[in-house]
Amino acid sequence: MMKHKWFALMAAVFLVTSVNADECNTCDPCESTCDMCDPCGEWTVELDWLYWHVRRCELIYATAGQADALKIKDIDLSYDSGFRIGAFKECGDAFFGIRYTGFCYEDSQTVIDDNVRAARISEVTISDLKIAKSRYKLDLDVLEIEASYTLLDECESSAHAFGGFRYASIDQSLSTLYGENKNDISGSGEGNDIELVSEKNNMDGYGLYLGGAGSFTFCDCFNFYGSMSIGSMIAEFDRSYLQFTIFEDNKAISDQWKDDCYKLVSNLDFAVGVGYDLCDFCCVDWSVTLGYEFHHWMNTLDFIVAEADGDEFKVDRHSEDLGFDGLFLRLTGTF
């Protein structure tokens, strides 16, 4: 399915390029009408549509099959849509603005087998498991206050450095059901003993980032765009684990753990794309950019892993990187 989408995007880019082929072959970027645009003001507004893939591991929720042919079952993460919006004010060679990114993802998977083994619980109460269902949710909110300075502003190319303050909130949850009745996919528990596990991992962090961006104009109003930045933040992780068993509609809590700590989290962001400028339409300079980007969040914490062995209680705080990558489609207006 993804191959068809990529072929469609490539065909669209080829069609647009072909329509403008005659103009591009004779264009002179320095004499382009795009260079003559004079916006009515000094504000720039950006609106992005995001199509990201979530990248992370350790979402195994069960195993199925016999011991000699055991199959590991985990949630296979995919793509989902998000958005990003920003507004910037020009002051000479500098720009000051604010940007917000919102992205939500949800996915689930179910396995039904005569030999299901639970992977998310510390102590199995129900021995004859037939079904396992797990649902993963992620909610990302990022707020950035940014300042940039123009380093190069020539006829065909431009470059600027930027940096600012970043606040990020990433909430993750994993809810898993284990049952002995194959027909009880909803987990109602009617006539069925079930195990329920609720895991949460919420991160709130703030820090600084620095980077650079540039563009190169070709064929009149087309341009190549690229940017990269690095950052670091202090992040608080608030994690919880709740496991309870339902027997004959009676709830009994088996295990309940909580954990919170602070860590340093690093960020790496990279984006490339191709843009097209639409000049002076209704007293606004418009541009459209299609590209690819990825974001790497390093040294984040995974869901809590706790083990109770007699009188001893251990909590594992192992790290788990988190990544997002995919397409972005940006509409920019300057007025």
C-alpha positions in Angstrom: 0.0 0.0 0.0 2.8 2.4 0.8 4.5 1.7 -2.5 1.4 2.9 -4.3 1.4 6.1 -2.3 5.1 6.8 -3.1 4.4 6.2 -6.8 1.5 8.6 -6.8 3.7 11.3 -5.2 6.4 10.8 -7.7 3.9 11.0 -10.6 2.5 14.2 -9.2 5.9 15.8 -8.9 6.8 14.7 -12.5 3.5 16.1 -13.8 4.1 19.5 -12.1 7.7 19.6 -13.5 6.6 18.7 -17.0 3.9 21.4 -17.1 6.6 24.0 -16.2 9.3 22.4 -18.4 9.3 25.1 -21.1 9.5 27.9 -18.5 12.2 26.2 -16.4 14.4 25.6 -19.4 14.6 29.4 -20.1 14.2 30.7 -16.6 16.6 33.2 -15.0 16.1 33.0 -11.2 17.5 36.5 -10.7 14.9 37.9 -13.1 12.0 35.8 -11.8 8.8 37.4 -10.8 9.2 35.6 -7.6 12.1 37.7 -6.7 10.0 40.8 -7.2 7.3 39.9 -4.7 6.8 42.5 -2.0 4.6 41.3 0.8 2.2 43.7 2.5 3.6 43.0 5.9 6.3 41.2 7.8 4.5 38.1 9.2 5.0 34.5 8.0 2.6 31.8 8.9 3.3 28.1 8.3 0.8 25.2 8.4 2.2 21.6 8.0 0.4 18.3 7.5 2.5 15.5 8.9 2.4 11.8 7.9 4.7 10.1 10.4 5.8 6.6 11.3 6.4 5.9 15.0 9.7 4.1 15.6 10.3 2.2 18.8 10.8 -1.3 20.1 9.8 -3.4 23.1 6.1 -3.6 22.5 5.9 -7.4 22.8 2.7 -8.4 24.6 2.5 -12.2 24.2 3.9 -15.4 22.7 1.9 -18.0 20.9 2.4 -21.6 19.7 4.3 -24.6 21.0 7.7 -24.3 22.6 9.5 -25.6 19.5 7.7 -23.1 17.2 7.1 -20.1 19.5 6.0 -16.9 17.8 6.6 -13.5 19.4 3.7 -11.2 19.1 4.3 -7.4 19.2 2.4 -4.3 17.9 3.6 -3.5 14.4 3.6 0.3 14.4 2.6 2.3 11.3 1.8 5.8 9.9 -0.6 8.4 11.2 -1.4 12.1 10.6 -0.5 15.1 12.6 -0.1 18.8 12.2 2.3 21.7 12.9 1.6 25.4 12.9 3.9 28.4 13.4 4.0 32.2 13.1 7.1 34.3 12.7 7.8 38.1 12.8 10.6 39.5 10.7 12.8 42.2 12.2 15.5 43.1 9.8 17.7 40.0 9.3 16.1 38.3 12.3 12.9 36.3 12.8 11.1 35.6 16.0 8.2 33.2 16.4 6.4 30.3 17.9 5.6 26.8 16.6 3.4 24.0 17.9 3.4 20.4 16.8 0.6 17.9 17.6 0.7 14.2 16.8 -1.4 11.3 18.1 -1.1 7.6 17.3 -3.0 4.5 18.2 -2.7 0.9 17.2 -3.7 -2.5 18.5 -3.2 -6.2 17.8 -4.9 -9.4 18.9 -3.7 -13.0 18.9 -6.0 -16.0 19.5 -4.3 -19.4 20.0 -4.6 -22.5 22.2 -1.2 -21.7 23.7 -0.9 -18.0 24.6 1.6 -16.8 27.1 1.5 -13.4 28.7 4.5 -11.1 28.3 3.3 -8.0 30.1 2.5 -9.4 33.6 4.8 -10.3 36.4 2.7 -13.1 37.9 0.2 -15.2 35.9 -3.0 -15.9 37.8 -4.9 -17.5 34.9 -2.9 -20.5 33.5 -5.1 -21.4 30.5 -4.8 -18.3 28.3 -6.4 -18.4 24.8 -6.5 -14.7 23.8 -4.3 -11.6 24.1 -5.1 -8.2 22.9 -2.9 -5.1 23.3 -3.5 -1.4 22.4 -0.7 1.2 22.2 -1.4 5.0 22.3 1.0 7.9 21.9 0.2 11.6 22.3 3.0 14.1 21.4 2.8 17.9 22.0 5.8 20.2 21.3 5.9 23.9 21.7 8.9 25.9 20.4 9.8 29.6 20.8 12.4 30.3 18.1 14.7 33.0 16.9 16.6 32.9 13.6 19.2 35.1 11.8 19.8 35.3 8.1 23.4 34.4 7.2 23.0 34.4 3.4 20.3 35.9 1.2 21.4 35.9 -2.4 19.6 35.5 -5.7 19.6 31.7 -5.9 20.4 30.6 -2.3 19.7 31.5 1.3 20.8 30.2 4.7 20.0 31.0 8.3 20.8 29.8 11.8 18.1 29.3 14.4 17.7 28.3 18.0 15.3 28.5 20.8 13.4 27.0 23.7 11.5 23.8 23.4 8.8 22.2 25.7 7.7 18.7 24.9 5.1 16.3 26.3 5.0 12.7 25.2 2.4 10.4 26.8 2.5 6.7 26.0 0.2 4.0 27.2 -0.1 0.3 26.7 -3.3 -1.6 27.7 -3.2 -5.4 27.4 -5.9 -8.0 28.0 -5.4 -11.7 28.6 -8.3 -14.1 28.7 -9.3 -17.8 28.6 -12.3 -17.3 26.4 -11.6 -16.9 22.7 -14.9 -15.2 22.1 -14.4 -12.5 24.7 -12.4 -10.1 22.6 -14.0 -7.1 24.2 -12.8 -8.2 27.6 -16.2 -7.9 29.3 -15.3 -10.8 31.7 -18.7 -12.4 31.5 -18.1 -16.1 32.1 -14.4 -15.5 31.5 -11.5 -14.9 33.9 -9.3 -12.2 32.4 -6.1 -10.4 33.3 -5.9 -6.7 32.5 -2.6 -4.7 32.4 -2.5 -0.9 32.2 0.9 0.7 31.6 1.6 4.4 31.3 4.8 6.4 30.5 4.4 10.2 30.5 7.3 12.5 29.8 7.4 16.3 30.3 10.6 18.1 29.3 12.1 21.5 28.5 15.4 22.6 27.0 17.2 24.4 24.2 18.0 23.6 20.5 20.3 25.0 17.8 20.3 24.4 14.0 20.6 25.7 10.5 18.5 25.7 7.4 19.0 26.6 3.7 17.4 26.7 0.3 18.6 26.8 -3.3 16.3 28.2 -6.0 16.1 26.5 -9.5 13.8 26.7 -12.4 12.3 30.1 -11.6 10.1 29.4 -8.5 11.3 25.9 -7.4 13.7 25.4 -4.5 15.5 22.7 -2.6 15.1 23.0 1.2 17.0 21.4 4.0 17.4 21.8 7.8 19.0 20.1 10.7 19.1 20.8 14.5 20.2 19.3 17.7 18.9 19.9 21.2 18.9 18.7 24.8 16.3 18.9 27.5 15.6 18.0 31.1 12.7 15.5 31.2 10.6 14.2 34.0 9.2 10.6 33.5 6.1 9.6 35.4 5.4 5.9 34.9 2.9 3.5 36.3 2.0 -0.2 36.1 -1.4 -1.7 37.1 -2.3 -5.3 36.8 -5.6 -6.8 38.1 -7.6 -9.9 37.6 -11.3 -10.3 37.2 -13.0 -13.4 38.5 -16.7 -13.7 37.9 -17.0 -10.0 37.5 -15.1 -9.2 40.7 -12.0 -7.1 40.4 -8.9 -7.9 42.4 -5.8 -5.8 42.1 -2.7 -8.0 41.8 0.2 -5.5 41.3 0.4 -1.7 41.3 3.7 0.1 40.8 4.7 3.7 40.3 8.0 5.4 39.4 9.2 8.9 38.5 12.6 10.3 37.8 14.5 13.0 35.8 16.8 12.4 32.8 18.6 14.3 30.1 17.0 13.7 26.7 18.7 14.6 23.4 17.0 15.5 20.1 18.2 15.2 16.5 15.9 16.7 13.8 16.5 16.6 10.0 14.3 17.6 7.0 14.7 17.9 3.2 12.1 18.9 0.7 11.2 20.6 -2.6 9.2 23.8 -2.6 7.3 25.9 -5.1 6.6 29.7 -4.7 3.3 31.3 -5.6 3.9 35.1 -5.6 1.7 38.0 -4.6 -1.7 36.3 -4.6 -4.2 38.5 -2.8 -1.4 40.5 -1.3 0.2 37.3 0.2 3.3 35.4 -0.9 2.4 31.7 -0.9 4.7 28.7 -1.1 4.2 24.9 -0.9 6.8 22.5 0.2 6.8 18.7 0.1 9.5 16.8 1.9 10.7 14.1 4.3 11.8 14.5 7.9 12.8 12.5 10.9 13.1 13.2 14.6 15.2 11.1 17.0 14.5 11.3 20.8 17.5 9.7 22.5 17.7 8.4 26.1 14.0 8.3 26.8 12.6 5.8 29.3 10.6 2.7 28.4 7.6 1.4 30.2 8.3 0.4 33.8 9.7 -3.1 34.4 9.4 -4.3 38.0 10.0 -7.6 39.6 9.0 -8.8 43.1 11.2 -11.7 44.3 10.2 -12.6 47.9 11.1 -9.6 50.0 13.1 -7.9 47.2 11.7 -5.4 44.8 13.6 -4.3 41.7 12.8 -1.6 39.1 14.5 -1.5 35.8 15.0 2.0 34.3 16.4 1.0 30.9 16.4 3.5 28.1 14.4 3.3 24.9 14.9 5.7 22.0 11.9 7.1 20.3 11.7 8.2 16.7 9.3 9.8 14.2 9.8 10.0 10.4 7.7 10.5 7.3 6.3 13.1 4.9 5.4 16.7 5.6 3.4 19.1 3.3 3.8 22.7 4.2 1.8 25.8 3.2 3.5 29.1 3.9 2.0 32.5 3.6 3.9 35.8 4.1 2.0 39.0 4.4 
